[in-house]
Every structure is written in structure tokens, then in C-alpha cells.
């Protein structure tokens, strides 16, 4: 109960009902109680009093006993039958000598007092003041109970909502894990076979299609998770100094196969002198990839994509992605950043989440993103403007980009004599990973549980690297790495899991893993991560 609310209740005038069939006696009662400053309501009969009780609540009823028709006792009996007035204090006024039977009847009807006539004004005022104070205190207690009850509902509703959100988060994390895990053996098997020279060319091309679609499926899962994080305000960014042009080139390389397949020309007009900014590197590359991928998707064969950068003002970086594609109608432009909106009506796939996610990430960077188009078949232009530019000695680059795939530079003989402990209870995932790692020169020991992994470490020579799933039948990968660290084992470690939220990554890093890879991971990415970790003996960004 707040003090201001208590004060407000003290200032409120209460209602007092005065009931008598004689106007002169009503006037006398009104005169006596007027100095209390309350709302005095007059009734000339029991019937009129009952009508007033239907319309409002009273703190006190002063009721004459002797009235023609319905007397005071009959009126009191009816008053007590109503829930709203069952507990309202009644003071009987009687001009006749009352016996014990008379008093007993009055008190049985809920009378709180009897005052004989003629009335002593001071006595009536004192009694009325007492019941006015009692009414106010009762109302205060009632209001306090209501406030407490409201807080307990509110608290229960908040707890219920938090529990529902936690359950939803757990469900989404579990769904992500269950969707990602079976993609890993598909991606490994298709990637390995597509590079096997003994496999016919026609089959290798089909396998490449499978690989691309598995990667697309993983991207869709990521988009769904990102939208959920955004809606819950849980999308966290890790800011560092990033070179926007390097990230742009990296995003282009990722899209290179699709660009080459459609024979698109990519024109680079990177005129921004300052292109190093404070940003989340992974998220900024995600934005660039999404915009380039959209341009590729909606640009017909032999079309052109232009990437143009500049510094529109001090401390700002601007990137334009311009395509010669199908364009965007004016009505679609107003909804282009809404969830599940598609620039095209059908036939281009996707969930319509990429631009929604990109907008949220740009705004979390303090920037802005917008789109424009001259209409259908006139191409589209997407513009990103980001603040927090860091001064650098960057050079201007313009020209037509030669799209070509690139492979990571791997130091020779990194895999020689390297012993890897691979821990995963998903047999279909373990088998192709083992075959691939052994094919490139690593020596691999398999374990399907925490206990089996600990036995392998205790019975065999020291391993160079641990690659472990997080969810295991008898514990977790986090439990495993902690126990290994407690036993004095210092070999490098990679967490490989279908759980890929920021919290999952933070937990695995806190447990002792140098790297957290989210399934599905391609053989090439796994090998590059292992080679980099072993060669440099330092942590690398998680994928």
C-alpha cells in the first residue's frame, strides 16, 4: 500500500445514510452530523433507504425504529439480507423506552448501538466519527489486500511467462540440435564423395548439389534461431575492430559458386577510404552475405551486381549492393524488412527472414539499412550505413572481381603423427568424420561417452586434440573437458555440437574448449580449424 494512496483514502468523504419518516427529525440528524464533513444521504422510509443501498455503499446507517409501514427492525432485516450491506454498521434511534426484548431484537439484526431520543449531539457525533474511521481503515486494509493480490498475480504471471520463455528456449535449442545433428553425416559423406576421383563426374555433381542444400538447411535453422533471439531481445554482439572490405570479400567468396553458375558480373567500386569499424565481425559478414546472396538469387543469368562503398561523413561507412534483377514493387518495399516477407511472389525459396535479421543487426550496431527500386524488372539497391569507423590507411579498390573459390592455407605435415580423440554418441556422424580425418593423415580414436573417453585417455598415450560433442549419454562434453583438465591433461580441444547459441558457445569456452563448432560442419572447415589450432596452438573464431 503506497502512502499516497492512504492519504487519498483519508481525504475521501464517506456516505452516511439517515433514515426517519419525520422531516423535522431528519433535519435534526443532518444538523448534528453536518460538522463531520461527510456525505449525508436522507431517506424518509425503509423502502427509500433500500433504494439508496442499491445505488451506493455506506459507512454508517442511522435508522429510526418507529416508522409507519416498514419499521426500523424490518428495514434492518432486509438490509442484512443484501451482501453489499450485510456488515454495514446500524445505529438505532428510538423515542420509546426499550426493554431487553427490544434491545435483543435490535442487536440480533446487527445493530451496533442504540441511542435514545432526545439525541445528545456530542454522543451521536462521537459514535459516527468512530464508524467513519473504522470504515476508512477497513477500506485501507481492503485496498492493501487488493494491491498485494495484484502483485501476487502479476508475480505469478511473470513467473509463468518466464517459465514459458525458458521452456521455449529449451525447445528451440533442442530442436536446433536435433535438426543439425543428422545434417553432419550427410554433409561429410556428400563432401567426401564429391571430391573422390573414382566417383563418376555426373554423380559428383549431384553430390555437390546435396552439399549445397545441406548448407542451405543449416542457414535456415540459423535464421529461425536468430529471429527468436531478436524477438526476445537476446541477440548479443561481440564488438571488435573489423575490416568491412575484408568481410565483404569473404562473403563474396562464399557466394562465388552461385555467382559463377549464373555467369554474373560483380563490379567492385570500393571507394571508402576508411573501412575499419567497430563491429561484430561474424554478424557483419552475415549481413554482407545475406545481401549478396539476395542479389544473386533475384538477378537473372548474365546480370550484374555492383558493390559500392564510401564514407558519406566522418566516422561513417556506407555500402551499397546494387543488382540488375527483378526489382521490388512499391507496395513490397514498405514491407521488405518484415519477417517472412518475400520480394518475389514465389519460386525463389527461403523463409523471408534474412532482411529482418540484417536490419536488427545493423540497428544494434547503431546503423541504418534501407532499400530502393525503380519497380519490377528494374533491379534493387540496398544501402547499409554504419558508424564507429576506425581510422586506417586503407587503399581504394575498384574493378571487376574475378570470382574463384579459395581453400585455406594449411601448413604441410600438420596432420603427421597427430592423435585425435573423437567423442560423439551419434554413430552416423562419427563414422564419416573418422574416415575423413584418417584420410588426411590424422590418427583417430573413437569414444561414444564421457566414461569411454576417460578410459581412452587413461589407457592410451597422450592425445594432441580432443573433438567432442556436447550432449553425451552419461554427461556432457563440458563435463569431459573439465575432468580432463583436473587430471592434468592440457591437449587442445574443439567442441562440436548441434547447440550453437551464444550461451552454448560461452559455456563450452568457460569449460575449457578453445573452439566451438556448430553442426553441421563441412569436412573442409573441420580440417582447417584443426590445422589452424594445431599449427598455431591458439584459439580461432568459432564457426
N, C-alpha and C positions, 0 to 999 in steps of 0.2 A: 504494500500500500504506500503510495507516494504522499509526502507531506502536503503537497499542493492539492491533492485530491481530498485529503482530510479537511483542509481548510475550506475547500469548496462546499463540502457537505455541511460544515458548521454555518455557512452563510445562507444555506437554502432554507426557505420558510417551509414549515411543515403544515399539514392540514389538520384542523380540529373541527369535528362535527358537533354542533349544538342542536339538540332535539327537544322541543317543547311545543305544546299546542297553543299556549298563550303568548301573543306577541309581546306583552309587557315583560314577561319572564325571560323571553329570548333576548330582548333588548338589554335586560339587566345582566344576563350571562355575557353577552357581547361586550358590554361596557367594562365588566370586571376583567375580562381576558384580553382586551384590546391592547393593553400596555405590554403584553408579551411579544407583540410584533409578528404574529403568525397569521396564517390564512384561516379565517373563521368562516365556516360554512353553516348556514342556518336551515333547519328543516322543521316544518310545522306539524308533522305527523310521522308515525312509524313508516308508513308507505313512502313518504317523500325521502326519509332517511335512507331507506333501502335503495332508492333510485340513485342517490348520491354515491352510495357504496359501490354501485355497479360502474361508476364513471371514474372514480379516483380512490387513492389509498389515504387512510387517515392515521395519524399518530395517536389520537385520543378521541373517544366519543363521550360527551356529557349528555346523559339521557334522563329525561323526566320519567318517573314511574307512572304517575296518574295522567293518562291521556285517554280521551274517548275513542271508541273503536278498538284499535290495536294499542294496548298499553305498553309500558316500557319493558315489562318482562317478556311479552310476546315478541316485541321488536328485537330484544336481545337474543331470544331463542333463534330467530331467523338469521340474525347477524352471524351467530356462531355456526350456522349450517353452511355458510359460504367459506370456501378455502381461503380466499383473499383477506377475509376479516375475522377468521376464526380466533386469532390471537390478539386482535386489537383491544387495548385496554378500554374498559367502560366504567365511568363513574356515574352512579345513580344519584339523582336528586329527588328527594321525597319531602312533601309538605305535611305528611301524616306521621303519627307515631308508629314506628315499626317494631314489630315483635321479632322474636328469634326465628319464627317460621318465615316471617317476611324477609329477614336478612338471609336465612338459609337458602331461600329460593333465589334471591338475587345472586348470591355467591356461587350457587350451582350453575348459573347461567354465565359465569365468567366475569362477574363484577369485580373490580379491583378495590372499590371503595364505595361508601355511602356518605352523602353529605345532606344533612337535614336542612330544610328551609326554616327560617330565612338564612340565606347563604352568608357566610363570613368571607368577604372578598380575598383577604390575605391567605386564608386556608385553601380556597379554590385555586388561586394563582400558584401557590406553592406546590400543590399536588399536580397541577397541569405542567408546571416547569419541570418537575421530576420526570413525568412521562415523555415530555418533549426531548429531554436529554437522553432518556433511555432509548427513545426511537432513533435518535441520531447515532448513538453508539451501536445500536443494532444494525443500522444501515452501514456504518463503517465496517463492522465485522463481516457483514454480508458482502460488501464490496471487496474487502481483503480476501475473503474466500473465493470470490469470483476471479480476482486477479491471480491468486495462487493457482486456481483451477485452469485459468487461461495459460499460465506459464507451463503447468504440467501438460497440457495438450500440445501446446507449442513444442515443449521439450520432447514429448513422445513422437510428435510428427517429424521433428528434426532428426531424432534418433532413427525413426523408421526410414526417412529419406536417405540418411547417411548409410544405413544398413542396406537399403536398396541399391544405392550407388556402389557400395563396396561389392555387393553381390554381382552387380552388372560389370564392374571392373574385373572381378574374378572370372566371370563368364566370358568376357571378351578376351581376356588373357588366355584362358583355357581354349577358347575357340581358335584363337590365333595359333596357339601351339599345335592343336590337333590338325589344323589346315596346313600348317607349314611342314610339319614332320614328314608326311608322306611325299611331299614335293622333293625332298632331298634325294632319295634314291632315284627318282625319275630324272632329276636334273643331272646327277652324276652319271647314270647309265647312258643317257642320251648324249651328254657331252663327250664322254669317253669314246663311245661307238662312232660318233660323228667325225672323230679325228683318227679313227683306226683305218690305215691304208688298205687293209684287207676287206673292208666293207665296201660294196659297190657304191659308185657315186650317187646313184638315184636314191639309195637308202640313206646315205649320209645327209643328203639334202632334206629328207623327211625328218631325220633325227634333229637337224638344226632347227626345223620348224617346231618340233616338240620342245627343244631347249628354250627358244624364244617365248613360247606360250607359257611355260612354267615360270619363267622370269616375270612375265606379264601378270600371271596369277598372284605371285608374291607381291608385286607392286599394288595390285588391287586390295590385297589384305592390309598392306601398309596404309593405303588411303583410308580405308574404313576405320582403322585404329586411330589415325591422325584426326579424322573428323570427330570421333568420340572424345579424344583428348581436348580438342578445341572447344567443343560444346561444354565440357566440364571445367574449362579454364586450367587444364593440366598440361598444356604443351609448353615444356620448358626449353629454353635455349641456352647454349654454352657459347658465350661470345669470345672471340679471339680475332687477331688481325688476319684477314683473308684477302687474297688477290682475286678480285672479281673476274679478271680476264683469264687467269689460270683455271678457275672453276668453270668458266664458260667453255673453254677449250675441252676440259674434261667431259662436260655434258655433251658436247658435240661428238666426242669420240664414242660415248655410249650410244648415241643415235646414229652412228656412222653407217651401220649395215642397212638401216631403214632408208637413210638418205641415198645411199648408193643404189639400193633396189629400185627406187623411184626415179633415179637419174636426176636428182635435184641439184641445183647450183646454190652454193652457200656463199654469199657475199659478206665479207667482214669489213666493217668501217668503224674500227675501234679507235676513236679519236680522243677518248678520255685520257687526259694527262695523269690524273690521279685516280687510280683504280684499286687501291688498297683500302679496305674499310673494316670497321669493327662489326663482325657478324658471326653467326653460327655457320661454320663452313659447310657442314653436311646439309643443313636446311637451305642455305643459299644455292648450293648446287642442285638440290631438289627442285627449287623454283625454276632455275635455268633449264634443267632437263625437261620439266613439265611444259614450259612454254615452247621449247624447240620441238618436243615430241608432238605437241598440238599442231604446230606449224607444218611439220612433216605429214601428220595424219590428214590434214584438211587441204593440203596443196596437191594438185594433180601432177601426174608424171611430167617430167621435164620442166617443172616450175622452178621458182626461185625463192630463197629465203635470205633476208638481209638482217644481219646483226649489227646494230649501230650503237656506239656508246659515246658519251661526252660528259663534261662537268657543267651542268646548267648554272650552277652557282657555287660559291665557296663551300667546301665540306659536303657536297652532294655528288652522288654518282647516278647516272641515268643510262638505262639500257632499253633499246627498242628492238623488238622482234617483229619483223615485217614479212608477210608472206603474200604470194600471188594466188592464194587458194580460193575457196568457195565463198569467203566473206561471211558477214554476220548481218542479219536484218536489224532494223532499228528497234523493233519490239524485243528481239532476243538480247540486244546489247544491255538493256536495263536489268536483265536477269542473269547475265553471263557468269557472275561470281556467286550465284545462289547454289546451294547444294543440289546435286543431281540434275542440274540444268545441262543441256547439250546444245552446242552451237548448230549442229545439224540435226535434222529430224530423226534419222535412223541410218543404220548401215556402217557406222564408224566405231562402234564398240565403246567400252569404257563406262564408268559409273557417273561421270559428270561431277567428280569431286576435286580434281586436280586444281582448278582455278580457285575453288573455295579455300582449299588448304594453302595455296600460294598467297592469296590475299591475307589470310590470317597471319602467316609467317612474315610477310612484308610489313604488316602493321605492328607486329611485335618488335620489329626492328626499328620502328618509328618512321617507316617509309610509306609510300603510296603506290598503288597499281591501278591502271585503268586501260580500257580498250576502246578502239575506234575502228570503223569500217565504213566504206562508201556504199555498202549494200551487198546483195547477193552477187557472187562471181567477181567481186572487186577486191578480194584479199582482206586481210585484217592486220591491225597493228596493236601490239601490246607493249605498254610502257611501264617500267619499274623505276622508281626514284628512291634512293637510299641515302640516309645521312651518315655522319660519323666517318667521313673519309680521312684516311691517314696519309700524310704527305709522303711521297715516294719519288723516285727518279725514273718513273715508267716511260717507255717509249711508245710512240704512236704506231699502230699496226693497221694497215688496210690491205685489202686484196681479196682474191678468190681462194677459198680454202680447198685444199686437196684432201678429200675425206679418205682416211685409211685407218684400218684397225691397228691397235698397238698392243703389245704384250709387255708385262712388267719386266724390268731388267733384273734378272736373277743371277747372283754371283755363282760361278761354277763350283761344283763339288760341295755345295752347301748340304746336299742330302747324304753325302758319303758317310757311312757308319753312324747315321743319326737314328736313335731309338725313340720311337713314339709309342706312348700308351694311349690307346683309343678306347674311351669308355662311353658306351651308349647301349641302352637296352632295346633299341629299335633295330632288330636284326636286318631288315631290308635296307636300312641306311648304312649300317656298319659294313656290310659286305662290299658294296661298290667303293666306299671310301678306302677300305683296306686295299682292295685291288689297285686303285689309282695310286695311293701313296707308295705302295710297294713297287709299282711300275716305274715311278720316277726316282726310286732309289732309297726310300726310307725303309727301316726295319720296324714293323708294326706289331704290337701285342694288343690283343683284344680283351676287354673286360666288359661284362654286362651289368655290373652293380658296384656299389661302393666297396663291399666286402671283397669282391673278386679283384678289384683294382688294388686294394691294400695288400692282398695276398701276392699279387704280381710284383708289387714293389718290394715286398719283403723277401721274396724267393729269387728274384732275378737281379741282374746288375742295374745300376742307376740308369734311369731314363733321361733323355735330353729334353723331352717335351711331353706335356700332358694335353690331350684334346678330349674334353669331357662334356657330355650332355649335362644339363642342369637337373632335369627331372629323372630320377633313377628309382628303381623299385624299393630300395632299402635306405633311402636318404636323398641327398641332392649333391650335385657337383660342388656346391659351396661347402657342404659338409666334408666332402672328399679333400678339397684343396686345403681346408683348414687343418684337417688331421695330418695331411702330408707335411704341411709347414711345421706343425707341432713336433713331428718326428724328425725334423731337421732336413727334409728334402727341399732343395732350392731350384729344381728344374723349372723351366719356363712352362707357361700354361695358357691354353685357349679354351674359353667357354663356348660351346657350340649348342645353341638352343633355339627352340621354337618360341620361347618367351623373349620378346625384344623391346619392351617398354624402357623408358629412361630409368625407372625404378629397378627393373631387372638388370640392366647394364650396371647401375650403381652398386647393386648388391653383389654381383659377380666380381666387380673390381675391388670392392671392400673385402671380399673373401680372399683375394689374392691372385685372381686371374689377370694376366697382362692385357688380354684381348677378349672381347665378347663378339662373337659372330652369330648373326641371327639366321636361322634356317629359312628358306633353302639357300645354301651357299654353293656356288659353282666350283668345280674342281680347280679351275684356274685361280679363283680368288682364295681358296683354301691354301693352295700351294704358294701363292705369292705372299700370303700372310705368314705362313710357316717359315718360308725362306727369309723374309724380312726380319722376323723375330729372332731366328737363329743366327742370322748373319750379323745383326746389329746388337742383339741382346738388349733391345729396348722395346717399349710398348709402341704399338702402332694404332691409328684410329680404328675404332670398331666399325664393322660393316653391317 
